[in-house]
């Protein structure tokens, strides 16, 4: 049985996505756009789902958790334009940056995981 610290060493990309998901969820308050309903709720909901998927990957790794985060990252990149808040620069750049980082880490984790890495390893 591996310890949590050993898992963090091997799965640092998932730990990074956990932190990014938490950041995204709280960022509307930090960056002062919590009063803007659409971008704030987008950040809250997507941030929580990213954090939950990353935490699930830390607990019991499965590649689908990485692909969920990759899909959410793609959504973060296009959502400011599709939901109409691209003129709100704090929300736009925050969600673009988090989307790019989460997507890169999730895809990297998915493709670089050893073939035998499962929930039992």
Biotite code that builds the C-alpha atoms (Angstrom):
import biotite.structure as struc

atoms = struc.array([
    struc.Atom([0.000, 0.000, 0.000], chain_id="A", res_id=1, res_name="UNK", atom_name="CA", element="C"),
    struc.Atom([1.419, 3.359, -0.997], chain_id="A", res_id=2, res_name="UNK", atom_name="CA", element="C"),
    struc.Atom([1.387, 6.306, 1.317], chain_id="A", res_id=3, res_name="UNK", atom_name="CA", element="C"),
    struc.Atom([-0.252, 9.592, 0.433], chain_id="A", res_id=4, res_name="UNK", atom_name="CA", element="C"),
    struc.Atom([3.153, 11.310, 0.149], chain_id="A", res_id=5, res_name="UNK", atom_name="CA", element="C"),
    struc.Atom([4.336, 8.663, -2.327], chain_id="A", res_id=6, res_name="UNK", atom_name="CA", element="C"),
    struc.Atom([1.180, 9.187, -4.364], chain_id="A", res_id=7, res_name="UNK", atom_name="CA", element="C"),
    struc.Atom([1.781, 12.942, -4.419], chain_id="A", res_id=8, res_name="UNK", atom_name="CA", element="C"),
    struc.Atom([5.309, 12.366, -5.668], chain_id="A", res_id=9, res_name="UNK", atom_name="CA", element="C"),
    struc.Atom([4.107, 10.131, -8.500], chain_id="A", res_id=10, res_name="UNK", atom_name="CA", element="C"),
    struc.Atom([0.838, 11.967, -9.200], chain_id="A", res_id=11, res_name="UNK", atom_name="CA", element="C"),
    struc.Atom([1.944, 15.578, -8.751], chain_id="A", res_id=12, res_name="UNK", atom_name="CA", element="C"),
    struc.Atom([-0.028, 16.542, -11.854], chain_id="A", res_id=13, res_name="UNK", atom_name="CA", element="C"),
    struc.Atom([-3.257, 15.488, -10.133], chain_id="A", res_id=14, res_name="UNK", atom_name="CA", element="C"),
    struc.Atom([-2.248, 17.414, -7.016], chain_id="A", res_id=15, res_name="UNK", atom_name="CA", element="C"),
    struc.Atom([-1.653, 20.447, -9.230], chain_id="A", res_id=16, res_name="UNK", atom_name="CA", element="C"),
    struc.Atom([-5.102, 20.093, -10.778], chain_id="A", res_id=17, res_name="UNK", atom_name="CA", element="C"),
    struc.Atom([-6.620, 19.772, -7.310], chain_id="A", res_id=18, res_name="UNK", atom_name="CA", element="C"),
    struc.Atom([-5.054, 23.116, -6.347], chain_id="A", res_id=19, res_name="UNK", atom_name="CA", element="C"),
    struc.Atom([-6.112, 24.695, -9.657], chain_id="A", res_id=20, res_name="UNK", atom_name="CA", element="C"),
    struc.Atom([-9.684, 23.453, -9.169], chain_id="A", res_id=21, res_name="UNK", atom_name="CA", element="C"),
    struc.Atom([-9.840, 24.939, -5.687], chain_id="A", res_id=22, res_name="UNK", atom_name="CA", element="C"),
    struc.Atom([-8.346, 28.199, -6.994], chain_id="A", res_id=23, res_name="UNK", atom_name="CA", element="C"),
    struc.Atom([-10.919, 28.348, -9.789], chain_id="A", res_id=24, res_name="UNK", atom_name="CA", element="C"),
    struc.Atom([-13.777, 27.797, -7.336], chain_id="A", res_id=25, res_name="UNK", atom_name="CA", element="C"),
    struc.Atom([-12.693, 30.665, -5.065], chain_id="A", res_id=26, res_name="UNK", atom_name="CA", element="C"),
    struc.Atom([-11.261, 32.976, -7.732], chain_id="A", res_id=27, res_name="UNK", atom_name="CA", element="C"),
    struc.Atom([-14.452, 34.995, -8.345], chain_id="A", res_id=28, res_name="UNK", atom_name="CA", element="C"),
    struc.Atom([-14.134, 36.371, -4.811], chain_id="A", res_id=29, res_name="UNK", atom_name="CA", element="C"),
    struc.Atom([-10.375, 36.873, -4.992], chain_id="A", res_id=30, res_name="UNK", atom_name="CA", element="C"),
    struc.Atom([-10.496, 38.550, -8.413], chain_id="A", res_id=31, res_name="UNK", atom_name="CA", element="C"),
    struc.Atom([-13.659, 40.538, -7.570], chain_id="A", res_id=32, res_name="UNK", atom_name="CA", element="C"),
    struc.Atom([-16.049, 39.196, -10.179], chain_id="A", res_id=33, res_name="UNK", atom_name="CA", element="C"),
    struc.Atom([-18.322, 37.245, -7.820], chain_id="A", res_id=34, res_name="UNK", atom_name="CA", element="C"),
    struc.Atom([-21.128, 39.731, -8.554], chain_id="A", res_id=35, res_name="UNK", atom_name="CA", element="C"),
    struc.Atom([-21.078, 38.663, -12.218], chain_id="A", res_id=36, res_name="UNK", atom_name="CA", element="C"),
    struc.Atom([-23.403, 35.656, -12.093], chain_id="A", res_id=37, res_name="UNK", atom_name="CA", element="C"),
    struc.Atom([-22.459, 33.745, -15.252], chain_id="A", res_id=38, res_name="UNK", atom_name="CA", element="C"),
    struc.Atom([-18.651, 33.768, -14.991], chain_id="A", res_id=39, res_name="UNK", atom_name="CA", element="C"),
    struc.Atom([-18.752, 33.291, -11.228], chain_id="A", res_id=40, res_name="UNK", atom_name="CA", element="C"),
    struc.Atom([-21.017, 30.242, -11.357], chain_id="A", res_id=41, res_name="UNK", atom_name="CA", element="C"),
    struc.Atom([-19.025, 28.833, -14.256], chain_id="A", res_id=42, res_name="UNK", atom_name="CA", element="C"),
    struc.Atom([-15.865, 29.130, -12.153], chain_id="A", res_id=43, res_name="UNK", atom_name="CA", element="C"),
    struc.Atom([-17.497, 27.713, -9.006], chain_id="A", res_id=44, res_name="UNK", atom_name="CA", element="C"),
    struc.Atom([-19.052, 24.675, -10.674], chain_id="A", res_id=45, res_name="UNK", atom_name="CA", element="C"),
    struc.Atom([-16.196, 23.794, -13.024], chain_id="A", res_id=46, res_name="UNK", atom_name="CA", element="C"),
    struc.Atom([-13.624, 24.403, -10.275], chain_id="A", res_id=47, res_name="UNK", atom_name="CA", element="C"),
    struc.Atom([-15.388, 22.057, -7.889], chain_id="A", res_id=48, res_name="UNK", atom_name="CA", element="C"),
    struc.Atom([-15.708, 19.326, -10.527], chain_id="A", res_id=49, res_name="UNK", atom_name="CA", element="C"),
    struc.Atom([-12.024, 19.679, -11.482], chain_id="A", res_id=50, res_name="UNK", atom_name="CA", element="C"),
    struc.Atom([-11.011, 19.447, -7.817], chain_id="A", res_id=51, res_name="UNK", atom_name="CA", element="C"),
    struc.Atom([-13.220, 16.400, -7.216], chain_id="A", res_id=52, res_name="UNK", atom_name="CA", element="C"),
    struc.Atom([-11.899, 14.589, -10.317], chain_id="A", res_id=53, res_name="UNK", atom_name="CA", element="C"),
    struc.Atom([-8.310, 15.379, -9.318], chain_id="A", res_id=54, res_name="UNK", atom_name="CA", element="C"),
    struc.Atom([-8.915, 14.200, -5.754], chain_id="A", res_id=55, res_name="UNK", atom_name="CA", element="C"),
    struc.Atom([-10.510, 11.005, -7.086], chain_id="A", res_id=56, res_name="UNK", atom_name="CA", element="C"),
    struc.Atom([-7.428, 10.447, -9.266], chain_id="A", res_id=57, res_name="UNK", atom_name="CA", element="C"),
    struc.Atom([-5.211, 10.877, -6.203], chain_id="A", res_id=58, res_name="UNK", atom_name="CA", element="C"),
    struc.Atom([-7.265, 8.375, -4.235], chain_id="A", res_id=59, res_name="UNK", atom_name="CA", element="C"),
    struc.Atom([-7.721, 5.758, -6.973], chain_id="A", res_id=60, res_name="UNK", atom_name="CA", element="C"),
    struc.Atom([-6.199, 6.622, -10.339], chain_id="A", res_id=61, res_name="UNK", atom_name="CA", element="C"),
    struc.Atom([-8.211, 5.966, -13.486], chain_id="A", res_id=62, res_name="UNK", atom_name="CA", element="C"),
    struc.Atom([-7.532, 7.577, -16.829], chain_id="A", res_id=63, res_name="UNK", atom_name="CA", element="C"),
    struc.Atom([-11.151, 8.706, -17.226], chain_id="A", res_id=64, res_name="UNK", atom_name="CA", element="C"),
    struc.Atom([-10.633, 11.216, -14.412], chain_id="A", res_id=65, res_name="UNK", atom_name="CA", element="C"),
    struc.Atom([-7.894, 12.841, -16.459], chain_id="A", res_id=66, res_name="UNK", atom_name="CA", element="C"),
    struc.Atom([-10.081, 12.982, -19.564], chain_id="A", res_id=67, res_name="UNK", atom_name="CA", element="C"),
    struc.Atom([-12.894, 14.559, -17.544], chain_id="A", res_id=68, res_name="UNK", atom_name="CA", element="C"),
    struc.Atom([-10.488, 17.301, -16.484], chain_id="A", res_id=69, res_name="UNK", atom_name="CA", element="C"),
    struc.Atom([-9.232, 17.682, -20.055], chain_id="A", res_id=70, res_name="UNK", atom_name="CA", element="C"),
    struc.Atom([-12.813, 18.165, -21.264], chain_id="A", res_id=71, res_name="UNK", atom_name="CA", element="C"),
    struc.Atom([-13.490, 20.683, -18.490], chain_id="A", res_id=72, res_name="UNK", atom_name="CA", element="C"),
    struc.Atom([-10.307, 22.517, -19.442], chain_id="A", res_id=73, res_name="UNK", atom_name="CA", element="C"),
    struc.Atom([-11.545, 22.775, -23.025], chain_id="A", res_id=74, res_name="UNK", atom_name="CA", element="C"),
    struc.Atom([-14.843, 24.126, -21.709], chain_id="A", res_id=75, res_name="UNK", atom_name="CA", element="C"),
    struc.Atom([-12.995, 26.745, -19.634], chain_id="A", res_id=76, res_name="UNK", atom_name="CA", element="C"),
    struc.Atom([-11.149, 27.926, -22.729], chain_id="A", res_id=77, res_name="UNK", atom_name="CA", element="C"),
    struc.Atom([-14.290, 28.410, -24.851], chain_id="A", res_id=78, res_name="UNK", atom_name="CA", element="C"),
    struc.Atom([-16.841, 29.299, -22.150], chain_id="A", res_id=79, res_name="UNK", atom_name="CA", element="C"),
    struc.Atom([-16.038, 33.030, -21.895], chain_id="A", res_id=80, res_name="UNK", atom_name="CA", element="C"),
    struc.Atom([-16.963, 33.367, -25.560], chain_id="A", res_id=81, res_name="UNK", atom_name="CA", element="C"),
    struc.Atom([-19.938, 31.008, -25.546], chain_id="A", res_id=82, res_name="UNK", atom_name="CA", element="C"),
    struc.Atom([-21.404, 32.419, -22.315], chain_id="A", res_id=83, res_name="UNK", atom_name="CA", element="C"),
    struc.Atom([-20.709, 36.024, -23.267], chain_id="A", res_id=84, res_name="UNK", atom_name="CA", element="C"),
    struc.Atom([-18.289, 37.247, -20.628], chain_id="A", res_id=85, res_name="UNK", atom_name="CA", element="C"),
    struc.Atom([-15.161, 37.669, -22.741], chain_id="A", res_id=86, res_name="UNK", atom_name="CA", element="C"),
    struc.Atom([-15.192, 41.423, -22.036], chain_id="A", res_id=87, res_name="UNK", atom_name="CA", element="C"),
    struc.Atom([-14.731, 40.744, -18.304], chain_id="A", res_id=88, res_name="UNK", atom_name="CA", element="C"),
    struc.Atom([-10.956, 40.451, -18.403], chain_id="A", res_id=89, res_name="UNK", atom_name="CA", element="C"),
    struc.Atom([-10.374, 39.096, -14.894], chain_id="A", res_id=90, res_name="UNK", atom_name="CA", element="C"),
    struc.Atom([-12.725, 36.185, -15.514], chain_id="A", res_id=91, res_name="UNK", atom_name="CA", element="C"),
    struc.Atom([-11.580, 35.696, -19.110], chain_id="A", res_id=92, res_name="UNK", atom_name="CA", element="C"),
    struc.Atom([-7.859, 35.462, -18.391], chain_id="A", res_id=93, res_name="UNK", atom_name="CA", element="C"),
    struc.Atom([-8.332, 33.468, -15.194], chain_id="A", res_id=94, res_name="UNK", atom_name="CA", element="C"),
    struc.Atom([-10.465, 30.855, -16.899], chain_id="A", res_id=95, res_name="UNK", atom_name="CA", element="C"),
    struc.Atom([-8.218, 30.733, -19.978], chain_id="A", res_id=96, res_name="UNK", atom_name="CA", element="C"),
    struc.Atom([-5.084, 30.286, -17.855], chain_id="A", res_id=97, res_name="UNK", atom_name="CA", element="C"),
    struc.Atom([-6.630, 27.667, -15.585], chain_id="A", res_id=98, res_name="UNK", atom_name="CA", element="C"),
    struc.Atom([-8.072, 25.869, -18.609], chain_id="A", res_id=99, res_name="UNK", atom_name="CA", element="C"),
    struc.Atom([-4.708, 25.672, -20.352], chain_id="A", res_id=100, res_name="UNK", atom_name="CA", element="C"),
    struc.Atom([-2.907, 24.511, -17.193], chain_id="A", res_id=101, res_name="UNK", atom_name="CA", element="C"),
    struc.Atom([-5.539, 21.943, -16.185], chain_id="A", res_id=102, res_name="UNK", atom_name="CA", element="C"),
    struc.Atom([-5.733, 20.613, -19.731], chain_id="A", res_id=103, res_name="UNK", atom_name="CA", element="C"),
    struc.Atom([-1.972, 20.278, -20.058], chain_id="A", res_id=104, res_name="UNK", atom_name="CA", element="C"),
    struc.Atom([-1.607, 18.538, -16.690], chain_id="A", res_id=105, res_name="UNK", atom_name="CA", element="C"),
    struc.Atom([-4.580, 16.223, -17.265], chain_id="A", res_id=106, res_name="UNK", atom_name="CA", element="C"),
    struc.Atom([-3.478, 15.137, -20.728], chain_id="A", res_id=107, res_name="UNK", atom_name="CA", element="C"),
    struc.Atom([0.103, 14.715, -19.527], chain_id="A", res_id=108, res_name="UNK", atom_name="CA", element="C"),
    struc.Atom([-1.080, 12.555, -16.615], chain_id="A", res_id=109, res_name="UNK", atom_name="CA", element="C"),
    struc.Atom([-3.330, 10.473, -18.870], chain_id="A", res_id=110, res_name="UNK", atom_name="CA", element="C"),
    struc.Atom([-0.720, 9.710, -21.500], chain_id="A", res_id=111, res_name="UNK", atom_name="CA", element="C"),
    struc.Atom([2.249, 9.282, -19.166], chain_id="A", res_id=112, res_name="UNK", atom_name="CA", element="C"),
    struc.Atom([0.628, 6.976, -16.617], chain_id="A", res_id=113, res_name="UNK", atom_name="CA", element="C"),
    struc.Atom([2.129, 3.493, -16.654], chain_id="A", res_id=114, res_name="UNK", atom_name="CA", element="C"),
    struc.Atom([-0.112, 0.885, -18.274], chain_id="A", res_id=115, res_name="UNK", atom_name="CA", element="C"),
    struc.Atom([-0.448, -1.056, -15.017], chain_id="A", res_id=116, res_name="UNK", atom_name="CA", element="C"),
    struc.Atom([-1.376, 1.968, -12.908], chain_id="A", res_id=117, res_name="UNK", atom_name="CA", element="C"),
    struc.Atom([-4.812, 1.286, -11.466], chain_id="A", res_id=118, res_name="UNK", atom_name="CA", element="C"),
    struc.Atom([-6.737, 1.943, -8.304], chain_id="A", res_id=119, res_name="UNK", atom_name="CA", element="C"),
    struc.Atom([-4.741, -0.786, -6.521], chain_id="A", res_id=120, res_name="UNK", atom_name="CA", element="C"),
    struc.Atom([-1.279, 0.595, -7.265], chain_id="A", res_id=121, res_name="UNK", atom_name="CA", element="C"),
])
